[in-house]
Every structure is written in C-alpha cells, then in structure tokens.
Amino acid sequence: MCEFCTQHGEGKKWYENMDNYTREVFSQVSSEEKLKKYLRGFRQRLSFWPFAAHWFKQRLPSVYDSLVYPRVTSSLKKHHFGQVVPLEDAEKILENVGTIVQLPCVCRRVTSRQEVGYCLGVGMDMTEIVKDVPDFSNFEVLSPQKAISLVRDLEGKGMMHSVWTFETPFIGGMCNCDRDCMAYNVQVKMKIGTAMWRAEYVAEIDPESCSGCRRCSKYCLFEAVEYDRLNKKCSIDLTKCYGCGICRTFCKENAIALWDRRNILGDNTTW
C-alpha cells in the first residue's frame, strides 16, 4: 500500500476510509478561511511555479533533482496530493460520500485555456466555502448516480480518475485527467515533483486473448504498453503502469485485468 494508506487508512486504502472526507478531519488540518485563501490563489500558482521549476530543472538538473524535487514533493504531500483510482473505486467513493459537486477544471484553464467541468468536489459540503471563490463558484450539485454516469462517460473518453487532498489527509476532490492535467505534467512530463501516488493496482494483459490491435497503447497516458512485433501481442511494463485501468476500458477482447500491486510487485514496490 502507499504511504498514505499506512498513515491514514486505518487498515484500508486511505481513500476508502470515509473519515478522510469529513468536516471533522478537515477541521483538524485546515479551516474555511485557509481553504478559501488556498483556492483563491490556486490558478495563479499553477500558472507560475511548475513552469519556473521546469526552467530551473532544465538548466541545473542535478541540483534540482537532489535538492528541489524532494522539497516540492514534500510540500505537495502535505498540502495537495492525489492518487490514481480505477473506475470501480471511483464509483465506490461517489456512492458513499455525502456531497458531490461538479466544478470547472482549473488545470485545463492553465494548460489549454478551456473551461470544462471535469472536476468533482466530494465529501464535506463546501458549497458555502467556494461560492464566492473565483474559478470554483460555478458549480453544480450532482446526485451519486449522475456523478457515476459522468465519470463513466469521461473514462470512455480516455480520462483517468484520481482523488486529491486539500491539506492531507482531508480528501476534497476527484479529478478526471488526461494529458492536459497539471499534476500529470508535473509528475510525468516535466518530472519536477511527485504529485500523486500510482493506483493500488497494476494492469496485466492475457497474451492468449490479446489480438495485438494496440488500442490499449493508444490510450495509455504513461507509455506503459509494449508491443511485440514478432508475436503481435501487447504487454504491460509494470515499472511504468499507474493502474488507472484506461487500457482495460479500450480493449475490445477483454484481455486486460487489474491486479493488486503488492501481489504482483511485492510489498517493497515504490508507489
């Protein structure tokens, strides 16, 4: 299990511990004024620090990786950190949290200048907190059924799901991400910090069922799918797999399954 599961899971996956979505936990680590202040400056920070950090890394990579990267990661773990979850886990969360609101995605306003409602506020009712906060005030309250329908639709468009803290371990958001996601860019493309844990799972392709169509490769956000040209079969590089399950969604042969990461890679695997 990831570090957060050990610290905040109470024997379960940390995002399955429903206490982590409650006002009680929120009050232990934050306050309404602190959250408002954080959210008001959210887009401005996303518009500046990742690009400044990437500029620094390109010029002094060894200094950045040894000194700055660990500090960025430590700060993100404390304030705003996530974990990839497959569709079935996302649905379980949405079935059990108290309140769900659909919000515009701030990441995409920064990366692609689009305003799309790909983000969900989950758990504690924060409508009174965010109603006057720019970038977050344009929200819609969703039923669990409507929210589940939304994430299924977004998965069908190739988007992975993830949960996010606003002062760890309080979980206040569920994102639906593609390559325009800032966390994806920070962690996978720019490599300037660890912003999210990989899922508690890894994908595996059954070679007997695989047709070699490579649809899974097309939709993998992490370049974890490899293709054997001799045997005309696909396989998963487990060192790259984030366990999001998107490859599974697009496999017409039902050749892909998700398995517990520890059972495949062992207890000492790095998340």
C-alpha positions as CSV (number, residue, x, y, z in Angstrom):
1,M,0.0,0.0,0.0
2,C,1.1,3.6,-0.5
3,E,2.5,5.7,2.3
4,F,-0.9,7.4,2.9
5,C,-2.7,4.1,3.3
6,T,-0.3,3.2,6.2
7,Q,-0.7,6.6,7.8
8,H,-4.4,7.4,7.1
9,G,-6.1,4.2,6.0
10,E,-6.9,2.5,9.3
11,G,-6.2,-0.8,7.7
12,K,-7.8,0.0,4.4
13,K,-6.9,2.0,1.3
14,W,-6.7,5.6,2.6
15,Y,-9.3,6.8,0.2
16,E,-11.7,4.1,1.3
17,N,-11.5,5.5,4.9
18,M,-14.6,7.7,4.7
19,D,-13.5,9.7,7.7
20,N,-11.0,11.4,5.4
21,Y,-13.8,13.1,3.6
22,T,-15.5,14.6,6.7
23,R,-15.6,18.0,8.2
24,E,-14.1,16.5,11.4
25,V,-10.9,15.6,9.6
26,F,-11.0,18.9,7.6
27,S,-11.2,20.9,10.9
28,Q,-8.1,19.0,12.3
29,V,-5.9,20.1,9.4
30,S,-7.4,23.3,7.9
31,S,-10.1,25.9,8.3
32,E,-12.6,27.6,6.0
33,E,-10.6,30.8,5.7
34,K,-7.4,28.8,5.0
35,L,-9.1,26.8,2.3
36,K,-10.6,30.0,0.7
37,K,-7.2,31.6,0.6
38,Y,-5.6,28.5,-0.9
39,L,-8.3,28.2,-3.6
40,R,-8.2,31.9,-4.5
41,G,-4.5,31.6,-5.4
42,F,-4.8,28.2,-7.0
43,R,-4.8,29.2,-10.7
44,Q,-2.1,31.8,-10.2
45,R,0.2,29.2,-8.6
46,L,-0.5,26.7,-11.3
47,S,0.3,29.3,-13.9
48,F,3.7,30.0,-12.4
49,W,5.5,27.5,-10.3
50,P,5.5,24.4,-12.5
51,F,7.0,26.3,-15.4
52,A,9.5,28.1,-13.2
53,A,10.5,24.8,-11.7
54,H,10.8,23.1,-15.1
55,W,13.0,26.0,-16.3
56,F,15.3,25.5,-13.3
57,K,15.4,21.7,-13.8
58,Q,16.4,22.1,-17.5
59,R,19.3,24.3,-16.6
60,L,20.6,22.6,-13.4
61,P,19.1,19.1,-13.5
62,S,21.4,17.5,-10.9
63,V,20.8,20.3,-8.4
64,Y,17.1,20.3,-9.0
65,D,16.7,16.5,-8.6
66,S,18.8,16.3,-5.4
67,L,17.6,19.4,-3.6
68,V,14.4,20.9,-5.1
69,Y,12.5,17.8,-6.2
70,P,12.3,16.3,-2.7
71,R,11.1,19.6,-1.3
72,V,8.4,20.1,-3.9
73,T,7.2,16.5,-3.3
74,S,7.1,17.0,0.5
75,S,5.1,20.2,0.1
76,L,2.6,18.6,-2.3
77,K,2.2,15.6,0.1
78,K,1.3,18.0,2.9
79,H,-1.0,20.3,1.1
80,H,-2.4,18.9,-2.2
81,F,-1.6,15.4,-3.2
82,G,-3.5,12.7,-5.1
83,Q,-3.8,9.1,-6.0
84,V,-4.9,7.4,-9.2
85,V,-8.0,5.2,-8.7
86,P,-9.6,2.9,-11.2
87,L,-13.3,3.3,-12.2
88,E,-14.7,0.8,-9.7
89,D,-13.0,2.5,-6.8
90,A,-14.1,5.9,-8.0
91,E,-17.7,4.7,-8.2
92,K,-17.5,3.3,-4.6
93,I,-16.3,6.7,-3.4
94,L,-19.1,8.5,-5.1
95,E,-21.7,6.1,-3.7
96,N,-20.5,6.8,-0.1
97,V,-19.5,10.5,0.1
98,G,-22.1,13.0,1.5
99,T,-22.0,15.7,-1.1
100,I,-20.8,15.8,-4.8
101,V,-20.4,19.0,-6.9
102,Q,-19.1,19.4,-10.4
103,L,-16.5,22.1,-10.9
104,P,-14.6,23.7,-13.8
105,C,-11.1,22.2,-14.1
106,V,-8.5,24.8,-13.1
107,C,-5.7,22.7,-14.6
108,R,-7.2,22.9,-18.1
109,R,-7.7,26.7,-17.8
110,V,-4.0,26.9,-17.4
111,T,-2.8,24.3,-19.8
112,S,-5.4,24.5,-22.7
113,R,-7.4,27.7,-21.9
114,Q,-10.6,25.6,-21.7
115,E,-13.3,25.7,-19.1
116,V,-14.7,22.2,-18.7
117,G,-16.4,20.5,-15.7
118,Y,-14.1,17.6,-15.3
119,C,-13.5,18.0,-11.6
120,L,-15.7,16.9,-8.6
121,G,-15.8,18.2,-5.1
122,V,-16.6,15.3,-2.9
123,G,-17.4,14.6,0.7
124,M,-17.8,17.6,3.0
125,D,-20.3,20.2,1.8
126,M,-18.1,23.1,0.7
127,T,-20.7,25.0,-1.3
128,E,-20.8,27.9,1.1
129,I,-17.0,28.0,1.2
130,V,-16.4,28.1,-2.6
131,K,-19.5,30.0,-3.8
132,D,-17.6,33.3,-3.7
133,V,-14.2,32.0,-4.8
134,P,-13.3,32.7,-8.5
135,D,-12.7,29.5,-10.6
136,F,-14.7,27.5,-8.1
137,S,-18.0,29.3,-7.8
138,N,-19.5,27.9,-11.0
139,F,-20.5,24.5,-9.6
140,E,-23.4,22.1,-9.9
141,V,-24.6,19.7,-7.2
142,L,-24.8,16.2,-8.5
143,S,-26.5,13.0,-7.3
144,P,-24.3,10.0,-6.8
145,Q,-26.0,8.4,-9.9
146,K,-25.3,11.4,-12.1
147,A,-21.7,11.7,-10.8
148,I,-21.1,8.0,-11.6
149,S,-22.6,8.4,-15.0
150,L,-20.2,11.4,-15.6
151,V,-17.0,9.5,-14.6
152,R,-18.1,6.6,-16.8
153,D,-18.5,8.9,-19.7
154,L,-15.2,10.6,-19.1
155,E,-13.4,7.2,-18.8
156,G,-14.9,6.4,-22.2
157,K,-13.1,9.5,-23.5
158,G,-9.8,8.2,-22.1
159,M,-9.6,10.1,-18.8
160,M,-8.2,8.5,-15.6
161,H,-9.6,9.2,-12.2
162,S,-7.8,10.4,-9.1
163,V,-8.6,11.7,-5.6
164,W,-7.0,14.8,-4.0
165,T,-6.3,16.3,-0.6
166,F,-6.7,19.8,0.5
167,E,-4.4,19.6,3.5
168,T,-3.6,15.9,3.9
169,P,-5.4,13.6,4.8
170,F,-8.6,15.5,4.1
171,I,-9.9,14.4,0.7
172,G,-12.0,17.1,-1.1
173,G,-11.7,16.4,-4.8
174,M,-11.9,13.8,-7.5
175,C,-10.3,14.7,-10.8
176,N,-10.7,13.1,-14.2
177,C,-7.4,13.6,-16.0
178,D,-5.7,13.4,-19.4
179,R,-2.5,14.9,-20.7
180,D,-3.8,18.4,-20.0
181,C,-3.8,17.7,-16.3
182,M,-1.2,19.8,-14.4
183,A,-0.5,17.0,-12.0
184,Y,0.2,14.7,-14.9
185,N,2.5,17.3,-16.4
186,V,4.3,17.9,-13.1
187,Q,4.9,14.2,-12.5
188,V,5.1,12.6,-15.9
189,K,6.2,15.1,-18.5
190,M,8.2,17.8,-16.6
191,K,9.3,15.4,-13.8
192,I,9.6,18.3,-11.3
193,G,7.9,16.6,-8.4
194,T,5.7,13.7,-7.3
195,A,2.2,14.9,-7.2
196,M,0.2,11.7,-6.9
197,W,0.6,8.1,-5.9
198,R,0.1,5.4,-8.5
199,A,-3.0,3.3,-8.1
200,E,-3.1,0.3,-5.7
201,Y,-3.2,-1.9,-8.8
202,V,-1.3,-2.7,-12.0
203,A,-2.7,-3.9,-15.3
204,E,-1.9,-7.2,-16.9
205,I,-2.6,-8.4,-20.5
206,D,-3.6,-12.0,-21.1
207,P,-1.5,-12.9,-24.2
208,E,-3.9,-15.6,-25.2
209,S,-6.7,-13.1,-25.5
210,C,-4.7,-10.2,-26.9
211,S,-5.4,-9.6,-30.6
212,G,-2.5,-7.2,-31.0
213,C,-4.7,-4.3,-32.1
214,R,-2.8,-1.8,-29.9
215,R,-5.8,0.2,-28.9
216,C,-4.6,0.0,-25.3
217,S,-1.3,1.5,-26.3
218,K,-3.1,4.4,-28.0
219,Y,-4.9,5.4,-24.8
220,C,-2.3,4.7,-22.2
221,L,-1.2,8.0,-20.6
222,F,2.0,6.6,-19.3
223,E,3.5,4.7,-22.3
224,A,3.3,1.5,-20.2
225,V,2.1,-0.7,-23.1
226,E,4.7,-2.5,-25.1
227,Y,4.2,-4.3,-28.5
228,D,6.0,-7.5,-29.5
229,R,6.2,-7.2,-33.3
230,L,7.3,-10.9,-33.6
231,N,4.3,-12.3,-31.7
232,K,2.0,-9.4,-32.5
233,K,0.9,-9.1,-28.8
234,C,0.9,-6.3,-26.3
235,S,2.2,-6.4,-22.7
236,I,2.5,-4.0,-19.8
237,D,5.7,-2.6,-18.4
238,L,4.8,-2.8,-14.7
239,T,7.5,-0.2,-13.9
240,K,5.5,2.4,-15.9
241,C,2.0,1.3,-15.1
242,Y,-0.1,3.6,-12.9
243,G,-3.0,1.1,-12.6
244,C,-5.7,3.5,-13.9
245,G,-7.4,0.9,-16.0
246,I,-7.9,3.0,-19.1
247,C,-6.2,0.4,-21.2
248,R,-8.7,-2.1,-20.0
249,T,-11.6,0.1,-21.0
250,F,-10.5,0.3,-24.6
251,C,-9.6,-3.4,-25.0
252,K,-12.2,-5.0,-27.3
253,E,-11.0,-8.5,-26.4
254,N,-11.4,-8.1,-22.6
255,A,-7.8,-9.2,-22.4
256,I,-6.7,-6.7,-19.7
257,A,-7.3,-7.1,-15.9
258,L,-6.2,-5.1,-12.9
259,W,-4.4,-6.8,-10.0
260,D,-3.3,-5.8,-6.6
261,R,0.0,-4.0,-7.0
262,R,1.5,-5.7,-3.9
263,N,0.6,-9.2,-5.1
264,I,2.4,-8.6,-8.4
265,L,5.3,-6.4,-7.4
266,G,5.7,-7.2,-3.7
267,D,5.4,-5.1,-0.5
268,N,8.5,-3.1,-1.2
269,T,7.3,-1.7,-4.6
270,T,7.6,2.1,-5.0
271,W,4.3,3.9,-5.5
